[in-house]
């Protein structure tokens, strides 16, 4: 682990420290591009393996009314983030869901 002035924490602190007005306004001192480049945690290889396994057995449903299953035009009004919809088609249904989000920030 890197310690001292080159540690990720020290670089972060230097980036947010405000020792007066810097060239970039009130954002604090700049961090050298080489220091930030050394902190890169990503790679071009993205591996995702999601395994869901479930069973439904020995279930019964009799005289069951599930109702309507509707998504209307305003269902996502004001939504922020990553909306997810999982709809159930009836009784005795196994619902499994997985979301994998890969975010890459590049200059």
LORO-67392 format. One record per residue: x, y, z of N, C-alpha, C in turn; chain; residue in one letter; residue number from 1. Coordinates in steps of 0.1 Angstrom, whole numbers, padded with zeros to 4 digits, always signed. Layout:
BEGIN
@n_x: X, n_y: Y, n_z: Z, ca_x: X, ca_y: Y, ca_z: Z, c_x: X, c_y: Y, c_z: Z, cadena: A, residuo: A, num: NUM
...
END
This chain:
BEGIN
@n_x: +0008, n_y: -0012, n_z: +0000, ca_x: +0000, ca_y: +0000, ca_z: +0000, c_x: +0009, c_y: +0012, c_z: +0000, cadena: A, residuo: X, num: 1
@n_x: +0005, n_y: +0022, n_z: -0008, ca_x: +0012, ca_y: +0035, ca_z: -0009, c_x: +0009, c_y: +0043, c_z: +0003, cadena: A, residuo: X, num: 2
@n_x: +0020, n_y: +0049, n_z: +0009, ca_x: +0018, ca_y: +0057, ca_z: +0021, c_x: +0024, c_y: +0071, c_z: +0018, cadena: A, residuo: X, num: 3
@n_x: +0022, n_y: +0080, n_z: +0027, ca_x: +0028, ca_y: +0093, ca_z: +0026, c_x: +0021, c_y: +0102, c_z: +0016, cadena: A, residuo: X, num: 4
@n_x: +0028, n_y: +0112, n_z: +0010, ca_x: +0022, ca_y: +0121, ca_z: +0001, c_x: +0016, c_y: +0115, c_z: -0012, cadena: A, residuo: X, num: 5
@n_x: +0021, n_y: +0103, n_z: -0016, ca_x: +0016, ca_y: +0097, ca_z: -0028, c_x: +0004, c_y: +0087, c_z: -0025, cadena: A, residuo: X, num: 6
@n_x: +0000, n_y: +0086, n_z: -0013, ca_x: -0011, ca_y: +0077, ca_z: -0010, c_x: -0024, c_y: +0083, c_z: -0016, cadena: A, residuo: X, num: 7
@n_x: -0034, n_y: +0074, n_z: -0019, ca_x: -0047, ca_y: +0079, ca_z: -0025, c_x: -0054, c_y: +0089, c_z: -0016, cadena: A, residuo: X, num: 8
@n_x: -0052, n_y: +0087, n_z: -0003, ca_x: -0059, ca_y: +0096, ca_z: +0007, c_x: -0052, c_y: +0110, c_z: +0006, cadena: A, residuo: X, num: 9
@n_x: -0039, n_y: +0110, n_z: +0006, ca_x: -0032, ca_y: +0122, ca_z: +0005, c_x: -0035, c_y: +0130, c_z: -0008, cadena: A, residuo: X, num: 10
@n_x: -0036, n_y: +0122, n_z: -0019, ca_x: -0039, ca_y: +0129, ca_z: -0032, c_x: -0053, c_y: +0134, c_z: -0031, cadena: A, residuo: X, num: 11
@n_x: -0062, n_y: +0127, n_z: -0025, ca_x: -0076, ca_y: +0132, ca_z: -0024, c_x: -0077, c_y: +0144, c_z: -0015, cadena: A, residuo: X, num: 12
@n_x: -0070, n_y: +0144, n_z: -0004, ca_x: -0070, ca_y: +0156, ca_z: +0005, c_x: -0064, c_y: +0168, c_z: -0002, cadena: A, residuo: X, num: 13
@n_x: -0053, n_y: +0166, n_z: -0010, ca_x: -0047, ca_y: +0177, ca_z: -0017, c_x: -0057, c_y: +0182, c_z: -0028, cadena: A, residuo: X, num: 14
@n_x: -0065, n_y: +0173, n_z: -0033, ca_x: -0075, ca_y: +0178, ca_z: -0044, c_x: -0086, c_y: +0186, c_z: -0038, cadena: A, residuo: X, num: 15
@n_x: -0090, n_y: +0183, n_z: -0026, ca_x: -0101, ca_y: +0190, ca_z: -0020, c_x: -0097, c_y: +0201, c_z: -0010, cadena: A, residuo: X, num: 16
@n_x: -0085, n_y: +0202, n_z: -0006, ca_x: -0080, ca_y: +0212, ca_z: +0003, c_x: -0082, c_y: +0226, c_z: -0003, cadena: A, residuo: X, num: 17
@n_x: -0086, n_y: +0235, n_z: +0004, ca_x: -0087, ca_y: +0249, ca_z: +0000, c_x: -0078, c_y: +0258, c_z: +0008, cadena: A, residuo: X, num: 18
@n_x: -0066, n_y: +0260, n_z: +0003, ca_x: -0057, ca_y: +0269, ca_z: +0010, c_x: -0058, c_y: +0283, c_z: +0003, cadena: A, residuo: X, num: 19
@n_x: -0069, n_y: +0288, n_z: +0001, ca_x: -0071, ca_y: +0301, ca_z: -0005, c_x: -0075, c_y: +0299, c_z: -0020, cadena: A, residuo: X, num: 20
@n_x: -0075, n_y: +0309, n_z: -0027, ca_x: -0080, ca_y: +0308, ca_z: -0041, c_x: -0069, c_y: +0302, c_z: -0050, cadena: A, residuo: X, num: 21
@n_x: -0073, n_y: +0292, n_z: -0057, ca_x: -0063, ca_y: +0285, ca_z: -0066, c_x: -0066, c_y: +0290, c_z: -0081, cadena: A, residuo: X, num: 22
@n_x: -0059, n_y: +0285, n_z: -0090, ca_x: -0061, ca_y: +0289, ca_z: -0104, c_x: -0075, c_y: +0284, c_z: -0109, cadena: A, residuo: X, num: 23
@n_x: -0080, n_y: +0274, n_z: -0103, ca_x: -0093, ca_y: +0268, ca_z: -0107, c_x: -0104, c_y: +0273, c_z: -0099, cadena: A, residuo: X, num: 24
@n_x: -0103, n_y: +0284, n_z: -0092, ca_x: -0114, ca_y: +0290, ca_z: -0084, c_x: -0112, c_y: +0285, c_z: -0070, cadena: A, residuo: X, num: 25
@n_x: -0124, n_y: +0281, n_z: -0064, ca_x: -0124, ca_y: +0277, ca_z: -0050, c_x: -0124, c_y: +0262, c_z: -0049, cadena: A, residuo: X, num: 26
@n_x: -0118, n_y: +0255, n_z: -0058, ca_x: -0118, ca_y: +0240, ca_z: -0057, c_x: -0106, c_y: +0235, c_z: -0050, cadena: A, residuo: X, num: 27
@n_x: -0096, n_y: +0243, n_z: -0047, ca_x: -0084, ca_y: +0238, ca_z: -0040, c_x: -0073, c_y: +0237, c_z: -0050, cadena: A, residuo: X, num: 28
@n_x: -0062, n_y: +0231, n_z: -0045, ca_x: -0050, ca_y: +0229, ca_z: -0053, c_x: -0052, c_y: +0218, c_z: -0063, cadena: A, residuo: X, num: 29
@n_x: -0046, n_y: +0219, n_z: -0074, ca_x: -0046, ca_y: +0209, ca_z: -0085, c_x: -0038, c_y: +0197, c_z: -0081, cadena: A, residuo: X, num: 30
@n_x: -0043, n_y: +0185, n_z: -0085, ca_x: -0035, ca_y: +0173, ca_z: -0083, c_x: -0028, c_y: +0170, c_z: -0097, cadena: A, residuo: X, num: 31
@n_x: -0015, n_y: +0167, n_z: -0096, ca_x: -0008, ca_y: +0164, ca_z: -0108, c_x: -0014, c_y: +0152, c_z: -0116, cadena: A, residuo: X, num: 32
@n_x: -0015, n_y: +0153, n_z: -0129, ca_x: -0021, ca_y: +0143, ca_z: -0137, c_x: -0014, c_y: +0129, c_z: -0135, cadena: A, residuo: X, num: 33
@n_x: -0001, n_y: +0129, n_z: -0134, ca_x: +0006, ca_y: +0117, ca_z: -0132, c_x: +0002, c_y: +0110, c_z: -0119, cadena: A, residuo: X, num: 34
@n_x: -0001, n_y: +0118, n_z: -0108, ca_x: -0005, ca_y: +0112, ca_z: -0096, c_x: -0019, c_y: +0106, c_z: -0097, cadena: A, residuo: X, num: 35
@n_x: -0028, n_y: +0112, n_z: -0105, ca_x: -0041, ca_y: +0107, ca_z: -0107, c_x: -0040, c_y: +0094, c_z: -0116, cadena: A, residuo: X, num: 36
@n_x: -0031, n_y: +0094, n_z: -0126, ca_x: -0030, ca_y: +0083, ca_z: -0135, c_x: -0026, c_y: +0070, c_z: -0127, cadena: A, residuo: X, num: 37
@n_x: -0017, n_y: +0072, n_z: -0117, ca_x: -0013, ca_y: +0061, ca_z: -0109, c_x: -0024, c_y: +0055, c_z: -0100, cadena: A, residuo: X, num: 38
@n_x: -0035, n_y: +0063, n_z: -0098, ca_x: -0046, ca_y: +0058, ca_z: -0090, c_x: -0057, c_y: +0051, c_z: -0098, cadena: A, residuo: X, num: 39
@n_x: -0055, n_y: +0049, n_z: -0111, ca_x: -0065, ca_y: +0043, ca_z: -0119, c_x: -0068, c_y: +0029, c_z: -0114, cadena: A, residuo: X, num: 40
@n_x: -0080, n_y: +0026, n_z: -0112, ca_x: -0084, ca_y: +0012, ca_z: -0107, c_x: -0090, c_y: +0004, c_z: -0117, cadena: A, residuo: X, num: 41
@n_x: -0091, n_y: +0009, n_z: -0129, ca_x: -0099, ca_y: +0001, ca_z: -0140, c_x: -0090, c_y: -0006, c_z: -0149, cadena: A, residuo: X, num: 42
@n_x: -0096, n_y: -0013, n_z: -0158, ca_x: -0089, ca_y: -0020, ca_z: -0169, c_x: -0099, c_y: -0021, c_z: -0181, cadena: A, residuo: X, num: 43
@n_x: -0094, n_y: -0025, n_z: -0192, ca_x: -0103, ca_y: -0026, ca_z: -0203, c_x: -0111, c_y: -0039, c_z: -0203, cadena: A, residuo: X, num: 44
@n_x: -0107, n_y: -0049, n_z: -0195, ca_x: -0113, ca_y: -0062, ca_z: -0194, c_x: -0124, c_y: -0061, c_z: -0183, cadena: A, residuo: X, num: 45
@n_x: -0137, n_y: -0063, n_z: -0187, ca_x: -0148, ca_y: -0063, ca_z: -0178, c_x: -0154, c_y: -0077, c_z: -0178, cadena: A, residuo: X, num: 46
@n_x: -0154, n_y: -0083, n_z: -0166, ca_x: -0159, ca_y: -0097, ca_z: -0165, c_x: -0171, c_y: -0096, c_z: -0155, cadena: A, residuo: X, num: 47
@n_x: -0182, n_y: -0101, n_z: -0160, ca_x: -0194, ca_y: -0101, ca_z: -0152, c_x: -0200, c_y: -0115, c_z: -0152, cadena: A, residuo: X, num: 48
@n_x: -0202, n_y: -0121, n_z: -0141, ca_x: -0208, ca_y: -0135, ca_z: -0141, c_x: -0219, c_y: -0135, c_z: -0130, cadena: A, residuo: X, num: 49
@n_x: -0231, n_y: -0135, n_z: -0134, ca_x: -0242, ca_y: -0135, ca_z: -0124, c_x: -0249, c_y: -0148, c_z: -0125, cadena: A, residuo: X, num: 50
@n_x: -0251, n_y: -0155, n_z: -0115, ca_x: -0257, ca_y: -0168, ca_z: -0115, c_x: -0269, c_y: -0168, c_z: -0105, cadena: A, residuo: X, num: 51
@n_x: -0281, n_y: -0170, n_z: -0111, ca_x: -0293, ca_y: -0170, ca_z: -0102, c_x: -0299, c_y: -0184, c_z: -0104, cadena: A, residuo: X, num: 52
@n_x: -0303, n_y: -0189, n_z: -0093, ca_x: -0308, ca_y: -0203, ca_z: -0093, c_x: -0320, c_y: -0204, c_z: -0083, cadena: A, residuo: X, num: 53
@n_x: -0331, n_y: -0208, n_z: -0087, ca_x: -0342, ca_y: -0209, ca_z: -0078, c_x: -0353, c_y: -0219, c_z: -0084, cadena: A, residuo: X, num: 54
@n_x: -0361, n_y: -0224, n_z: -0076, ca_x: -0371, ca_y: -0233, ca_z: -0080, c_x: -0385, c_y: -0230, c_z: -0073, cadena: A, residuo: X, num: 55
@n_x: -0395, n_y: -0234, n_z: -0080, ca_x: -0408, ca_y: -0233, ca_z: -0075, c_x: -0414, c_y: -0247, c_z: -0076, cadena: A, residuo: X, num: 56
@n_x: -0419, n_y: -0253, n_z: -0066, ca_x: -0424, ca_y: -0266, ca_z: -0067, c_x: -0434, c_y: -0269, c_z: -0056, cadena: A, residuo: X, num: 57
@n_x: -0443, n_y: -0278, n_z: -0059, ca_x: -0454, ca_y: -0283, ca_z: -0049, c_x: -0462, c_y: -0271, c_z: -0045, cadena: A, residuo: X, num: 58
@n_x: -0465, n_y: -0261, n_z: -0054, ca_x: -0473, ca_y: -0250, ca_z: -0051, c_x: -0487, c_y: -0252, c_z: -0057, cadena: A, residuo: X, num: 59
@n_x: -0497, n_y: -0245, n_z: -0052, ca_x: -0510, ca_y: -0245, ca_z: -0058, c_x: -0516, c_y: -0232, c_z: -0056, cadena: A, residuo: X, num: 60
@n_x: -0525, n_y: -0228, n_z: -0065, ca_x: -0533, ca_y: -0216, ca_z: -0064, c_x: -0547, c_y: -0219, c_z: -0070, cadena: A, residuo: X, num: 61
@n_x: -0557, n_y: -0216, n_z: -0062, ca_x: -0570, ca_y: -0219, ca_z: -0066, c_x: -0579, c_y: -0207, c_z: -0064, cadena: A, residuo: X, num: 62
@n_x: -0587, n_y: -0203, n_z: -0074, ca_x: -0596, ca_y: -0192, ca_z: -0073, c_x: -0589, c_y: -0179, c_z: -0069, cadena: A, residuo: X, num: 63
@n_x: -0577, n_y: -0177, n_z: -0076, ca_x: -0569, ca_y: -0165, ca_z: -0073, c_x: -0570, c_y: -0155, c_z: -0085, cadena: A, residuo: X, num: 64
@n_x: -0573, n_y: -0143, n_z: -0081, ca_x: -0573, ca_y: -0132, ca_z: -0091, c_x: -0561, c_y: -0123, c_z: -0088, cadena: A, residuo: X, num: 65
@n_x: -0552, n_y: -0122, n_z: -0097, ca_x: -0540, ca_y: -0114, ca_z: -0095, c_x: -0541, c_y: -0099, c_z: -0098, cadena: A, residuo: X, num: 66
@n_x: -0551, n_y: -0095, n_z: -0106, ca_x: -0553, ca_y: -0081, ca_z: -0109, c_x: -0545, c_y: -0077, c_z: -0121, cadena: A, residuo: X, num: 67
@n_x: -0546, n_y: -0064, n_z: -0124, ca_x: -0539, ca_y: -0058, ca_z: -0135, c_x: -0524, c_y: -0056, c_z: -0132, cadena: A, residuo: X, num: 68
@n_x: -0517, n_y: -0056, n_z: -0143, ca_x: -0502, ca_y: -0054, ca_z: -0142, c_x: -0499, c_y: -0044, c_z: -0152, cadena: A, residuo: X, num: 69
@n_x: -0499, n_y: -0031, n_z: -0149, ca_x: -0498, ca_y: -0020, ca_z: -0159, c_x: -0486, c_y: -0011, c_z: -0155, cadena: A, residuo: X, num: 70
@n_x: -0480, n_y: -0006, n_z: -0165, ca_x: -0470, ca_y: +0005, ca_z: -0164, c_x: -0475, c_y: +0015, c_z: -0174, cadena: A, residuo: X, num: 71
@n_x: -0479, n_y: +0027, n_z: -0168, ca_x: -0484, ca_y: +0037, ca_z: -0176, c_x: -0474, c_y: +0048, c_z: -0180, cadena: A, residuo: X, num: 72
@n_x: -0477, n_y: +0057, n_z: -0188, ca_x: -0468, ca_y: +0068, ca_z: -0192, c_x: -0462, c_y: +0076, c_z: -0181, cadena: A, residuo: X, num: 73
@n_x: -0468, n_y: +0078, n_z: -0170, ca_x: -0463, ca_y: +0086, ca_z: -0159, c_x: -0456, c_y: +0078, c_z: -0148, cadena: A, residuo: X, num: 74
@n_x: -0454, n_y: +0065, n_z: -0151, ca_x: -0449, ca_y: +0056, ca_z: -0140, c_x: -0435, c_y: +0060, c_z: -0136, cadena: A, residuo: X, num: 75
@n_x: -0427, n_y: +0066, n_z: -0145, ca_x: -0413, ca_y: +0069, ca_z: -0141, c_x: -0411, c_y: +0085, c_z: -0141, cadena: A, residuo: X, num: 76
@n_x: -0422, n_y: +0092, n_z: -0139, ca_x: -0421, ca_y: +0106, ca_z: -0138, c_x: -0413, c_y: +0110, c_z: -0126, cadena: A, residuo: X, num: 77
@n_x: -0402, n_y: +0118, n_z: -0128, ca_x: -0394, ca_y: +0123, ca_z: -0117, c_x: -0384, c_y: +0112, c_z: -0113, cadena: A, residuo: X, num: 78
@n_x: -0382, n_y: +0101, n_z: -0120, ca_x: -0373, ca_y: +0091, ca_z: -0117, c_x: -0359, c_y: +0095, c_z: -0118, cadena: A, residuo: X, num: 79
@n_x: -0350, n_y: +0091, n_z: -0109, ca_x: -0336, ca_y: +0094, ca_z: -0109, c_x: -0329, c_y: +0081, c_z: -0107, cadena: A, residuo: X, num: 80
@n_x: -0317, n_y: +0080, n_z: -0113, ca_x: -0309, ca_y: +0067, ca_z: -0112, c_x: -0312, c_y: +0058, c_z: -0123, cadena: A, residuo: X, num: 81
@n_x: -0313, n_y: +0045, n_z: -0119, ca_x: -0315, ca_y: +0034, ca_z: -0129, c_x: -0328, c_y: +0028, c_z: -0125, cadena: A, residuo: X, num: 82
@n_x: -0339, n_y: +0031, n_z: -0132, ca_x: -0352, ca_y: +0025, ca_z: -0129, c_x: -0352, c_y: +0010, c_z: -0133, cadena: A, residuo: X, num: 83
@n_x: -0358, n_y: +0002, n_z: -0124, ca_x: -0359, ca_y: -0012, ca_z: -0127, c_x: -0374, c_y: -0016, c_z: -0125, cadena: A, residuo: X, num: 84
@n_x: -0378, n_y: -0024, n_z: -0134, ca_x: -0392, ca_y: -0029, ca_z: -0134, c_x: -0392, c_y: -0044, c_z: -0134, cadena: A, residuo: X, num: 85
@n_x: -0399, n_y: -0050, n_z: -0124, ca_x: -0400, ca_y: -0064, ca_z: -0124, c_x: -0415, c_y: -0067, c_z: -0123, cadena: A, residuo: X, num: 86
@n_x: -0421, n_y: -0074, n_z: -0132, ca_x: -0435, ca_y: -0076, ca_z: -0132, c_x: -0438, c_y: -0091, c_z: -0130, cadena: A, residuo: X, num: 87
@n_x: -0448, n_y: -0093, n_z: -0122, ca_x: -0452, ca_y: -0107, ca_z: -0118, c_x: -0464, c_y: -0110, c_z: -0127, cadena: A, residuo: X, num: 88
@n_x: -0463, n_y: -0122, n_z: -0134, ca_x: -0474, ca_y: -0126, ca_z: -0143, c_x: -0485, c_y: -0134, c_z: -0136, cadena: A, residuo: X, num: 89
@n_x: -0483, n_y: -0137, n_z: -0123, ca_x: -0494, ca_y: -0144, ca_z: -0117, c_x: -0489, c_y: -0150, c_z: -0104, cadena: A, residuo: X, num: 90
@n_x: -0497, n_y: -0160, n_z: -0099, ca_x: -0494, ca_y: -0166, ca_z: -0087, c_x: -0483, c_y: -0177, c_z: -0088, cadena: A, residuo: X, num: 91
@n_x: -0476, n_y: -0181, n_z: -0078, ca_x: -0466, ca_y: -0191, ca_z: -0078, c_x: -0455, c_y: -0189, c_z: -0088, cadena: A, residuo: X, num: 92
@n_x: -0451, n_y: -0177, n_z: -0088, ca_x: -0440, ca_y: -0173, ca_z: -0098, c_x: -0427, c_y: -0170, c_z: -0090, cadena: A, residuo: X, num: 93
@n_x: -0417, n_y: -0175, n_z: -0095, ca_x: -0403, ca_y: -0172, ca_z: -0090, c_x: -0398, c_y: -0160, c_z: -0098, cadena: A, residuo: X, num: 94
@n_x: -0394, n_y: -0150, n_z: -0091, ca_x: -0388, ca_y: -0138, ca_z: -0097, c_x: -0374, c_y: -0137, c_z: -0092, cadena: A, residuo: X, num: 95
@n_x: -0365, n_y: -0137, n_z: -0102, ca_x: -0351, ca_y: -0135, ca_z: -0099, c_x: -0346, c_y: -0123, c_z: -0107, cadena: A, residuo: X, num: 96
@n_x: -0338, n_y: -0115, n_z: -0102, ca_x: -0334, ca_y: -0103, ca_z: -0109, c_x: -0319, c_y: -0100, c_z: -0105, cadena: A, residuo: X, num: 97
@n_x: -0312, n_y: -0095, n_z: -0114, ca_x: -0298, ca_y: -0091, ca_z: -0111, c_x: -0295, c_y: -0079, c_z: -0120, cadena: A, residuo: X, num: 98
@n_x: -0288, n_y: -0069, n_z: -0114, ca_x: -0284, ca_y: -0058, ca_z: -0122, c_x: -0269, c_y: -0056, c_z: -0120, cadena: A, residuo: X, num: 99
@n_x: -0262, n_y: -0055, n_z: -0131, ca_x: -0248, ca_y: -0053, ca_z: -0131, c_x: -0245, c_y: -0040, c_z: -0138, cadena: A, residuo: X, num: 100
@n_x: -0239, n_y: -0031, n_z: -0131, ca_x: -0236, ca_y: -0017, ca_z: -0136, c_x: -0221, c_y: -0016, c_z: -0137, cadena: A, residuo: X, num: 101
@n_x: -0216, n_y: -0013, n_z: -0149, ca_x: -0202, ca_y: -0011, ca_z: -0151, c_x: -0201, c_y: +0004, c_z: -0156, cadena: A, residuo: X, num: 102
@n_x: -0194, n_y: +0012, n_z: -0147, ca_x: -0193, ca_y: +0026, ca_z: -0150, c_x: -0178, c_y: +0029, c_z: -0153, cadena: A, residuo: X, num: 103
@n_x: -0175, n_y: +0034, n_z: -0164, ca_x: -0161, ca_y: +0038, ca_z: -0168, c_x: -0161, c_y: +0053, c_z: -0171, cadena: A, residuo: X, num: 104
@n_x: -0153, n_y: +0060, n_z: -0163, ca_x: -0151, ca_y: +0074, ca_z: -0165, c_x: -0137, c_y: +0076, c_z: -0172, cadena: A, residuo: X, num: 105
@n_x: -0138, n_y: +0082, n_z: -0184, ca_x: -0126, ca_y: +0084, ca_z: -0192, c_x: -0125, c_y: +0098, c_z: -0196, cadena: A, residuo: X, num: 106
@n_x: -0113, n_y: +0103, n_z: -0197, ca_x: -0111, ca_y: +0117, ca_z: -0201, c_x: -0115, c_y: +0119, c_z: -0216, cadena: A, residuo: X, num: 107
END
